[in-house]
Amino acid sequence: MPTVKPVATLRRRRLGGHLRDLRNQSGYTLEAAAALVGWDATKLSRIENAKAHIKPNEVAPLVSAYGVEDQQVIGALEGLAKDAGKRGWWQTYGSVVAHGYRDYIAQEEDAESTHIYSPNLVPGLLQTGAYAREAIAATAITRTPEEVHALAEVRKTRQAVLTRPQRSLTLWAVIHEAALYHRSASHPSMMREQLRHLLDMTEVPSITIQVMPLSATAHPGMMGLFEVVRFPQPWPTVAFLENLRGGQFVEADDDVKVFEMAFERVVAAALPVDDSREKIRKIMEGSML
C-alpha cells in the first residue's frame, strides 16, 4: 500500500511547534535531543515541522528528556498527539471550507473561550440560519448559491461548541448597536428573529453579550472586528482578524497582549449586560412596527 503523507493540520502544527520550543528551552540540538530517546534526527525534525506524526505514548519520554515534569502539560501534549490526525466534521464539506477557515474552526473547537468585538455583523456563533445565509451571500462574493448554502450550514454547525455537554465554549461578544438595526429587503422578519435569538442566547450561562452604543466614547474597536481566543494550558492565547479573504491569526505574545488590552477597553466602553439586553429588546420591538 502507498504511504499516506500526514496532513499538516493546525493541531499537528501546534504540537510540533510546542515540542520544538521545549527542546530549544532545554538547550538541546535536534541531533542531541533525538539521541536521548533513540530516534533519528530526521524523525524529530519532521515531527517538529508537522510533517510526521508522534504517537501519544512517545510524548512523555521525549518531553521528560527535556526536563518537563508537569503532568498537566504532558497530558495536554499527549491529548493533542492523539487528536492531531483526526478529521474534523468540516472536512465533509470538502473544498467549500477553505484551508484558512478550517484552521479557524479547529481553533474554535479546541478553545476554552473566545472574546469578539463585531462592529458590523452579529458574530457567526450567534447568527440564525437566515441571517447567516444573507451575510455569507453578501460577503463571500465569489461563491455560488450552493456554496453559500453549504457555508451557512457550516456556520450553524459551528455553534454546537456553545452547548456541548463537556467543556462548552465560553463566549463574550460585544456587538455595535448599528449592526442591530440592519433590515433585509428580501426577508423582512429576519432581523426580528435574529434579535430574538440574541435575547435567548443571553440566558445561556457561558455567553455574555454587550452592545456598543452609538453614543460610546472612543475605543480600540473603532479599528474593526477582532477576536481573542484562549485555550487550556499550555496552549497560548491567539488573536484573529477577519476580512473579505478570510482572516489572519496573530500569535506573537506582545501582539496578542495588545488585543487583550483592547478588548478590556471595548468592554468598558460598551453598555452593561442588563442594559445591553434591554437595548436589544427595544430594537427588536421597534422592528415589529
N, C-alpha and C positions, 0 to 999 in steps of 0.2 A: 504494500500500500504506500502511496506517496506520503511524504512528511507534510503535515499541516503546519503552516507558518503561524506562530502565535500572533494574535491581533493585539496591537499596542493600545489597549483600552485605557481610559482615563485611570481606572483603578490600578492597572499594571504600571502605568507611568508614575502614579503617586507612590506606589510601593517601591519601585526601583529607585526613584529619586530619594526616598527616605533612607533606604538601605545605603545608598551612596553617601548621603550626609552623615550617617552614623559611622561609616568607615573613615571618612575624612576627619571626623571629630576624634576618632581613636588614634589617628596618626599613621594608619597602615596604608601602604601602597596596595594597588589592586593585586599584584602578584603575592605580596606577603599575606594579605587577607585570605586569598584563595587557598594558599598553602596551609593556613591554620585549620581549615575544615577539609583538607584533602581534595580540593577542586582544582580544575584548570582555570587559569586566569581568564580565559575566553568565556567560560561559562558565567563567571561572576560579572564580567563586563556586559554580557548580553542580558543578564537579569537586571542590572542597574539601568540599562538603556531600553528596558521594556521590550526586548527582542526575544526573550526566553522566559519560561515560567519557573518559579520557585515553588516547590511543594510546601504545604503548611508545616510538615514535620522537619523541614530543612531550615526554617526560620530561626528557631530558638538556638541551635548550635552556632549559627552564623553570628547573630547579634550578641550572644553570650561571649563569643570570642572578641567582640568589640568592647566588652565590659558593661553591656546593658543587662541590668538585673530587675528592672521594674516589670513586674508581671502584667500590669495593665498595658504597657507599651508592647510587650511581647505578644500578648493576646490580641491586641489590635492589629499587629502586623500579620499574625497567623490568620486572623479572620479575613484580612484583605487578600492574602495569598490564596485563601480558599475561594473567595468570590471574584478574584481578578479576571478569570476567564469566562465568567458567566455571561450569557447573552441576556441583555435587558429586554423587557417587554416591548420596548420601542423598536427593536430590531425587526419585528414582524411587519413594520410599515415600510421596510426597505429604504430605497433612496429618497423617499419623500422626506425623511428625517435626515437633514444634513449632518455631517460629522461634528460640526461645532455644536449643533443643537443636541446631539447625542451626549456630548460631554456635559452640557448644561443639565440635562435630565439626570445623568449619572451622579453629578454633584448634588442635585436636589434629593435624590434617593438616599444618599449617604449622610446628608446633613442632619444636624440636630435642630438648627434654627436658621431662619432667613429674615433679614430686615430690608424692606423695599421702600424706596421713595418713588412714586409714579406720578408725574405731573400731567400726563395727557390721557392715560388709559387706566381702567381698572386692571390691577395685576392679573396675570394669567391664572394663578391659583384661585382667584376669586371670581372668575368670569362664568356666566351662564353659557350654555351652548350657542344660543342665538347671538349673544354679544361676541363670543369668540369667533364665530364664522364671519361676522361683519368686520371685526378688527383685522383678522387674518387676510380677508379678501382685499381690504384697503391697503395693507402694508406689505403683503407678500406679492408684489406687483408682477412677478414673473411666473406665478403659479396658475395652474389650470383650475377650473371649478372642482374637479375631482380631487386634486391635491389639497385645495383649501378645505374641503370636507374632511379629508384624512387628517390634516393638521389640527382641525378643530377637535376631532376625536382624540388625538394625542394630548391636546391641552386639557381636555376633560379628564382623561385617564390619569394624567399627572396629579390631579387633585386628590387622588387616593392617599397621598402621603400625609394629608392633613387629618385623616380619620383612621389610619391603620391601627389595629389593635395594640401593637407593640411599637414603642418609640415613634409616636406621631410627630410630624414636623411642627415646630413652633414658628408661627408666622406673625410678624409685626409689619403692617403695611400702613404707610402714610400716603394718602391719595389727595391730589389737589382738587379743591372744590369745583374748579372749572370742568374737570373730567366728568363730574356727576351730572352736568347739565346737557350732555350730548343727547341729541334726538335723532332717530332713524326714520328717514322718509319712507323706506320700504317696510319697516316693521315698527309701527307707532308704539306698540306696547313693550318693545324690547327693553328700553331703559327703565321703565317702571319695574319690570321683572328683575332686572339687574340690581336695582336699588333694594328691592325686597330681599333678594339673595344676600346682599351685603349685610342687611339688618339681621338676617338669620345667622350669618357667619359670626356676628359679634357675640352670639350666645355660646360659641364654642370656646371652652376654657383656654385652649392653646393658641387662640387667634386674637390679636389686638389690631383694631382698625382706628386710625385717626384721620381727620380731614384737615388739609391745609387750607385755611380760609382765604378768600380773595383779598382780605384786608391784612394778611400776615406781614410781619416785619421781614426784612431781607434775610435770606438764609442760604446755605450752600446748595440746597436742592434746586435753586434757580438755574443751575448749570445743566440740569437734566436728570433723567432716570438713572438710578444706581441701586445696587443691591449688595448687602454684606451677608455672606454665607458662613456660618460657623459649623464645625464638625466636632465629634467626640475626640478626646485626646488619643493619640498625639498629633492628629492632623491639624494643620494651621488654618486659620480663617482666610478666606479669599473675598475679593470684591468682583462684581460683574457689571459691565457697562453694555447696554443694548443699543443697537442701531438697525437700519434697514437691511444690512447684510448679515445680521445675526447678533454679534457682540464679541466681547473680549473679556478674559479673566485678568484680574490684577492680583499678583501673588506676592510681590516683594513686601516684607513686613512693614517697612516705613510707609509705603504707599497705601497698604491696607489700613494702617492706623489712621491715615488721613480720612478715609471713607467712614471708619468707625466714629471718629470725632464729628464728621459731617452729619451722620445720621442722628447723633445725640442732639445736635443743634436743630435739625429738622423737627425732631420730636418736640423740642422745647417751643418751637415756633407754631406748631400745629395746635388745633383745638384739643382739649382733654377728651378722654374716651367717651364719657357720658354726653358731653356737648357735641362730639362728632356723631354719635348715634342720633341725637336729636336733629342735627343738621341734615343727615341722610334722610331721616323720616320726613322732614319738611319739604325737601326737594322732591321726594317721591310723591308726596301728597299734591304738590304743585303740578307734577307731571300728569296727574289724573284729571286735571281741569280741562 
